[in-house]
Amino acid sequence: MKRLLISGWLLATCFLTQGVKAQQLRPDRIVLNVTADPSRTAAITWRTTQTVTTSYAELAPATADPRFTEKAKRYTAITTEPFADSLPVRYHHFVFDSLQPNTNYAYRVGQGDQWSEWFPLRTAGLPGEPFSFIYLGDAQLNILSLWSRAIRKAWSMAPDARLIIHAGDLVNRGNNNNEWQQWFEAGGFIHSTIPGMMSIGNHEYYENAAGQDVPSAFWRPQFTLPENGPAGLEETCYYTDVQGMRFISLNSQEVEISDTLLARQQAWLEQLLKNNPNRWTAITFHHPVLSTKKSRNNERLREHFKPLFDKYKVDLVLQGHDHTYARGRDGNKGPVYVVSVSGPKMSAIDTQPWMTRTGSYTQLFQVVDVKPKVISYRSYTVTGELFDAFDLEKQANGENLLKNKMK
């Protein structure tokens, strides 16, 4: 069950009051998230002032005739307790189910005479049907002013993407309400129309009153992500299957700080990869297995997870954290590893043997097209230039033939 109560003691340790803007009855921060099966279900989360104790989600098949709204069905949302005394809001969420694959719907959320606009919602298709997805590295800093151009340009290049991967560090301070406000404003309706697959990063953690590193107080209330991961990692470690591709999100921060949760993720991941009916597999998390900087070395990830990626022929490993760009393999086989950055926080790169293509001080986004036998990966700058490109062709033995497309 999704956690609903936000404890009052958080006020002493959070930046909840920073940048608080007047919250109205009309819903805001409306976000669509991936579910375990996006062809049949869709998860919506939104926020209102704390005086709204009951809110609703409405859904209807979308048509060009505006009278489609007459056929909308109304559902009562699950509503949280007030978030915190100094941030008087409530979060609401609902998961639509029994949907039809590859179908256009429209939804809105609200109550009384305070409603959002109608947003388009297209369910995922069936295994084997081609699709695209977007992958974004760290947003983190200057989110509204500069990261906005990354997510907006990505959407303009792939408006029909079935999901957007956010590879951690969505913000710089996980408990800063102003930074989350920037993140939601920067993406605007994109957050509400393309399902988001959020991986938690180290900057979405903070030290609580007991001296423990724990996820942001905002993380679970404002996102509704699959709860199909290991115990203790709800909505930070999970998977979704989309049209013949399994997407897995790991919590790499807990790999770094917790032996217990490392072991749980490792065992869970092996079972998930061993019993995978999909042709393709992409895994995303924040800290790179193969870093772009010699000063960084994530040995625990490499020791405990890389052997599973190799054994079960994972296709793509999509990461963030290093604020540079690199793409390559560890040898001639195995997954293609990518580290990317979409926000303006940048670092210099240390070129290393595993890298085929590198870049620094460049805001990037990635669009990936998936077909039954070929994955086409393209990385673009926020000003629209092609930066990196390769294809993966699935061979009969399950290995991939990598074809570089950059001259």
C-alpha positions, 0 to 999 in steps of 0.5 A: 500500500502506498504510504500516505502519512507525512510525519510532523517531525520532518519540519525540523529537518526539511526545507519544506517552507522554502519557496512555498507558493499559495496553493489553490483548490485547483490541482497542480503538479499533475504527473502521469507515471509508469505502472507494471503494465502501462498497456492496461493501467495508468497512474496519476498523482496531483496536489491541492490545498489541504482543505480538499479532503476528497478529489476525483479523477475522470477518464473517458475514451478520447474522440474529436467530438468534444461531447466525449466528456459526457461518457467520462467515468469518475473515480474517488482518489486516494488522498493523503493526510496534510503534508506538513504544517508549513506546507498546507497541501494534500496529495491525491493519486489514482490508478486507472485499470481495465484499460485497452492497449494502444488506445487514446483516452483523456483524463482530468483531476479535481473536485467541485468547480476546480478541475484541471484541463483534459489531458491525453492519455495513450496506453502502451501497445502489445509486445512487438509493436514499435515504440519510442522512449526518452532518457534524461540524465540529471536535471538538478540545478537551474531547473526552470531556467535551463533544464526546461529546454532539455525536456521540452526539446525532447518532447518536441522530438518524440511527442509520442514517446511511451515513457520518459526515464529520469535517471536520478537527481531530478533536483539538488535538494530533495526536500526543497519545495521550490526546486520541486516546483521548478521541476514540475513547471519546467516539464509542464503538461509533458509530466501529465501526458507521457508516463514518467519512470523516475529513478531516485538519486543521491540528491533525493536523499537527506539525513533525518533526525536520527542521522540516517540517509532516507528518501525525500519526504516528497518522493512517494507522495508526489509520484505513484510508481509500481510497488513490485520491488523488494521490501523496504524499497517501495517506489524506488526499485521497481519494473515495468514491461512496455511493448516487449521491453522490460525496464528496471529501475534500481536504487543505487543510493541504497546499494552504496549505503546499505548491505541489506538493501543491496542484497535484496535488490541483487536477489530480486534483480536476478529473478526478474532477469531470469524470468523475463519474457521480453526480447529487450531489457533496459536497466536504469539507476543513478550511479554509473557502473563504469564512471566517467571520472577517475575520482569516482569508483562505484565498486559495489555496483560493479561487483554485485550487479554487473555480473548479472547484466552480463549473464542475462544479456541486458541490452542498455544500462542508462545512468546519470550522476557524473554530469558528463556524457559517455557511451560504450561497452566493457569489451565487445559484448555485454550491455551498452552503458550510457552516462548522460546529463540533461541539466546545466551542472557540468564536469570535465571528463576523464577518457577511459578505455570503455568509452566509445563516445564522450562529451562534456559541458553539453546538455543532452537528451536521448530518444530511443526507438525500439523494434522487435529486432533493432534498437536505434539510440540517438542522443541530441543536444538541447539545441537539436544537433545529433550528438551520438547514435548507434543501433543494436541488432538482436542476433539469434543467440541473444547477443547484440550486434552494435553498429555505430552511426556517428562518423 
